[in-house]
Amino acid sequence: MPYIEREITEKFRKVQSIYNLIAIVGARQAGKTTFLKEQMKQARCSYVLFDDPDARALFEDIKKFEKQYAEGYEITVLDEVQYCEDAGRKLKYLADTGKKIWITSSSEIILGKEILSYLVGRVSILRLYPFSLREFLTSRGQKEVTPAILERNIWEHAIYGGYPKVVLAEDPEAKEIILKDLYDTMILKDVARTFSIEDIRALEEFAKYLSLNIGGMVSYENISRDIKISFQTIKKYLDAMEKSYIIVRVPPFYTNKTKEIIKQPKIYFLDTGLRDIVAKTFGAEPDGNLFENYVLSELIKLGFMPKYWRTKSKAEVDFIVERDNAIIPIEVKLNAQVGRIERSMRSFIETYKPKTALVVTYKGEKGEMKVDGCKVMFTNALEMRQLIG
């Protein structure tokens, strides 16, 4: 499998000279190990996978572990460190004794206080997601695009997602098999095992419910009624799936709590291919909800944590991103006509006076217009990053 250069490479190389400890976190099979093994070529490194019970057992005595895997090496790479007992204290010891350590985790659990509290000021945390659209195009050798080429690539990226192994598989049936196997592993290993969930059937039913309601606001009452699980269980499942990089919660944006309701987050999948395999809805064309989820995923890969806006009168803008103390509203459309925008976007612009707004389209034309002093740009998912990134 050819190596595809990842967009975090430059930042990774910068923090190497600053921190002894670097953590790469992200979903299983997003490419964390492949990325680090590529970086390992620059130095004498040891590599430890904590899926191995022998490695976990040796880690219990950190000085024995240090002698086996750190002494004599420039860098020690510890893969899937969330499986280790008392990892925070032991990693602190290794960092404080001058060892250079790179770690990975497919769960945000390592960013919890049980581990991270030991590592404050000692660790740089980088997130590695499935391939972004730019990385996807690189994997295809696509340096330049026409509207037709871009649409065709966005279609495949949205339907099958960005997991490297899926992207590099040639056959559509193989892509679906890989996604199904990946989902099964994530549910059984990353979610159920890591978060001590025993009722796998209820967890899978919950995941399917979310996959069929992407972009919807979370109503504990509705979920509890529809699939017969308690509020407490819903909260546990949401937390576990989010910390395992399966779903993303998008909170509401508001400054006036009396006008802008909605405390509930919206739920999306981090990867649209994984969403499709859970929902069993592989289609010939992305629908509006899937494309909205796709754009959300691309915004996250750019480093944004988007919010959504909705008022009591049900005016709604899909995403709001904040950059350099400025806010940028983003509306997502399968098709859009330059010069025409939704009433909700006009309402947001009138209320908040942003300098820039985007309408991100799948098939629409590019262009711009002015609304109340705001430049509204009609663009595609690839050029979106240049306009806001």
N, C-alpha and C positions, 0 to 999 in steps of 0.2 A: 504494500500500500504506500503510495508516494506521500511524502510529508508536505503538508500545506502550511505555509507560514501564517502564524496567528497574529491577530492585531494587538495582543497584549505584550508581544515580544519586546518592543522598545521600552515600555514601562518596566518590564521585568528586569531588563539589563540595567536600567537606572537604579532600581532599588537594591540590586545585588551589592553595590558598593557601600550601601548605607546600613543594611540590616544583615545580621548573621542568620536570622530566621525568616523564611518566606513561606507563606501558606497560599497554595492554589486551591480554591474551593469552587465547586460547581457540580453539575449533574453527572451521574455515572455515564461513562462513555462519551463525555463531551470533549475528550482529548487531553485531559490533564497529564496522564502518564506519558503519552506520546510527546506532548510539549516538553515535559521535563527531561525525558530521555534525549531529546534533540539538544537541549541546553547542556546536558551532562557530557556531551562530546568535547566540551571546552576544558574539562578538568578531570582529575582522578576522583572518581565518585564510587560510593557504594549505594546499593539499592535494596530496600526492604519493603516487601508487601505484607501488610498486617492482616490480610486474609489468611496468611500462614499461621497456624496455631503455635508452631515452634518459635516464630519471631515474636509473637505476642507474649509467650511464656518467658523468653529471654529479656524482654523489655521490662518485666517485673523487677529485675535487678538491674538498675540503670547503669551501674558501673561495669557489669559484665557485658551489657549491651554496647556500652561505649567502647569497650576494648575490642569487641567483635566487629562492630560496624562503623565506628567513627575514627578510631586511632589509625593513622597512616593514610587517611583519605582527606582530600581537600573539601569535599562536600558529601554529606549523607542525605540520601533521598528516602523519605518515609511515606509510603503510599497507603492511603485509607487509614489515617491515624485515629479516626473516630472510634475504631474498635479497641483501642488500648485503654487500660485502666490507669487512672491518675496521670493522664497524658500532659496536662498543663504543667504540673510541678516538675516532671521529668524533662520536658522540653526546655523549661527555664534553666534547669541544671546544665543541659548540653550547650545552650546558647551562652550561659554565663561562664562556661569553661572555654569559650572561644571557638566552639565547633560551628561550622557553617551547615545549617540544616534547611532542606527544602521539604515541605510536607504537602500532602494532598488530602482532601476530604470530599466525599460526595454527600455530606450532610452539614447543614449550618449549625449542627449541634456543637461543633468545635468552637463556634464563635460565642457560645454561651459562657456565662460567668464562671462555670466550673473549670474551664480551660483558659479562656481569654484573660481572666483576671490575673493569671500568673505571667502573662506575656505582654502586658501593656508596655509600650515603648521599645519592645524587643522584636516585634514581628510586623512585617508588611503583608497585608492580605490582598490578593488579587483574585478576581472572579473570572472563571473561564466558562463561557456558555457554548452551546452548539454553534456551528458555523453561522456567522452573520451573512447577509446577502453578499457583501463584498468578498468574504472568504469563500462563499459558495461559488461565485463567479471565478475566483482564482482557481478553485478546484477543477473548474471546467476549462481552464486556459483561456477564459473570455476576458481579454484586455479592453476591448471596445464593444459598445452595444448600440443597436438600433432599437427603436420602440418595440418592434416585433421580437427581437432577440431577448430584450429585457422582460417583456410580458411572458414569454415562454419559460424563462428561467425563474421568474417570480412564481409562476404557476407550480413548477416542480418543487421549489423551495417551500412554498406554502402547504402543498398537499403532503409532502413526505418529510418536511422538517429539515433540521440542520445537523443532526447527529452525524459525525464524520463517517462512520461505517455505513450508514444508510445512504449518505450522499455519494459515496464512492462505489456503492453497489450499482451495477448496470441494469439489472432486471427488476421491473416493478414488483414482481412476486417476491423476489429476494428482499427488497426493501421492506415489504410488509412483514415478512417473516422476522427480519432483524428487529423491527419496531415492536412486534408482539413479544419476542423473547426479552427485549430490553425492558418493556413495561412489566412483564412478569417478574423479572429480577428486581426492578425498583420497588414494586409493591411488596414482594416477599422479603427482600433483604434490607433495602434502605428505609422503608416505611414500617413494615410489620416488625422486623427484628430489632431495628434501632429504637423504635418507640414502643416496644412491648405491646403490640396489637395482636390479639388472638383471633378475632372474628374476621378472617380474610374475605369471606363472602360479603359481609356488610361493607367492608372497606372497598371492595371492587364495585359494589352497587353504588356506593357513594361517589366513587371516581367517575363512573359512567354518568351519573346524574349531573355532575359538574360539567362533564364534557359535552352534554347535550344542552347546557345552559350557559355557554361561555358568553362573557360580557354582561351577565345578569347580576343583579345585586343579591347578596347573600341574605336569605330569610331563613333563620333557624326554624321558625314555625312551619314554613312550607316544606322544608327538607324533612323535618321530623315527621310531618303528616304523610308525606309522599313515600318515604322509604323506611319509616318506623324505627328511627334511632333517636336517642335522647339528645338534648341540647349539649350536654357535657361531651358526648361522644362526637357530635358534629365538630365542636371546637377542637377536640383532640385530633381528629382526622385532618381538619384544615391545617392545623399547626404542623403535623407530621408531613403532610404532602408539600407544604410550602418549604419547610426546612430541608426536604429531599429534592427540591428543585423540579417538582412536577407542576405545581400551580403557582400563580402569582396573585396576590391580593392588591387591587388598585384602590386606594382610599379616595374619599371625596375631597375636592378643593373648595374651600369657602373662607370668606373673611367676615361675612355677616350671617351669624348662626340663626337669626330669625327668618331670613329669606331663603337661605340655601340649606336645605335639610340634609338629610340622608347621612346617617353615620355609617351605614352599611358599606363595606367595600364591594367592588365588583370582582368577579373571579375570571381569570384567564389561565390557559396553559402556557408554560414557558416555551414549549415547542409544539408547533401546530401539527407536525407529523404524529407525535405521541398522542395529541388530542384526537386525531382522526382514528388512530388504532383503537383507542378506548371507546370512542363513540360508534365505531364501525360505520363511518360515513365517508369513505373515500369517494370523492366526486370528480366529475369531469372539469368543473370550474369551482373556484372558491366562492362561497356565498358571502354576503355582507358581514356576518358574524365572524367567519373564519378569517377574512381579510383584515378585519379590525383587530383580531387576536394576533395576526401576523405582524401588523404594524407595531402593536404593543411590544411584541417580542424583540423587534428590531430596535425600538427605543431603549429597552433594557440593556441590550448588547452595546448600545452607545454610552451606557453609564447613567442613564436617567432613571428616576423613579417616578413615573407619571402618576397624575391624579386625574379624576374626572370631575365634571361640573354639572350639577343638576339643581334646579330651583323647585320650589313648591308648585310653581305653575308649569313644571315639567319641561322647561327649557333645558337643553342638555348639549354639552360639548364632549366629544369622546375622550380626549386626553388634554391635560394641561401639563406642560413641562416648565421647570424653572431653571434659568441659567443666568448667572451673573446678575442676580437681583432683578431679572426681567422674567415675565411670564409669556409663554407662547401657547396659544390654543391650537389644537390640531383636530380637524374633522377628517374622518376616514370614509371614502366612498369607492364603490366599485367603478362607477362612472360619475364624472362631474363635468359640468360645462363652465368654462372660464367666464367669469362675470356674474355667475349665479351662486349664492351661498345661502345656507339655511338661516331661518329666522333666529334660531338659537345662537348661532355664531355671531350674528349682528348684535344680539342682546348682550353677549359676553363682551364684545368689543366696546359697546356703548358704556357698559358698567365699569370695565377695568382699564380701558384705554391702552391695550398693548400696542407696541410698535410693529409687531410682526405676527401674522397668523398663517397657518398652513392648511391646505386641503390636499390630503394625500390620496391619490387615486390609483386604481389598478389599470384602467384603460383610458382614462380621460387625458385630455391635452394639457400641456404646460402653459402657464401664463400668469398674469397677476392683475390685481385691481386694488383700488383704494376704498376703504370703508371707514368713515369717521376718522381719517388720519392714519389708519392702520394699513400697512401693506399686506394684502392677502395673496399668498403665492400658491398656485396650483402646481403640484409636483408629483413625482413618483417615489417609491420606497427607497430607491438608491440615492437619489439626489436630496432626499429629506435630511440625510446625515450631514451633507455639506451646508445646508441652510440653517441647521440648529446645532451641529456638532462642533 
